[in-house]
């Protein structure tokens, strides 16, 4: 599937605290996507979300350790609680 733009689409990026995940999140946000940042290091995620916001993007930091099923199930619930659903302004 090909999209002409990422504007107002939502991307969930795992491993977003550093390296390729961080670079991917920044690129997606710069292209207009709303980015949900997932990784274990909450402080790093909050810093990245703030940087993306300062650059005009939209990002939501959701700390998660995706090594078990409970951890895999938690991020969507956290996103819904923190945003009131998947509809963003």
Secondary structure by P-SEA (a helix, b strand, c coil): ccccccccbbbbbccccccaaaaaaaaaaaaccbbbbbcccaaaaaaaaaaaaaacbbbbbbbbccccaaaaacaaaaaaaaccccccc
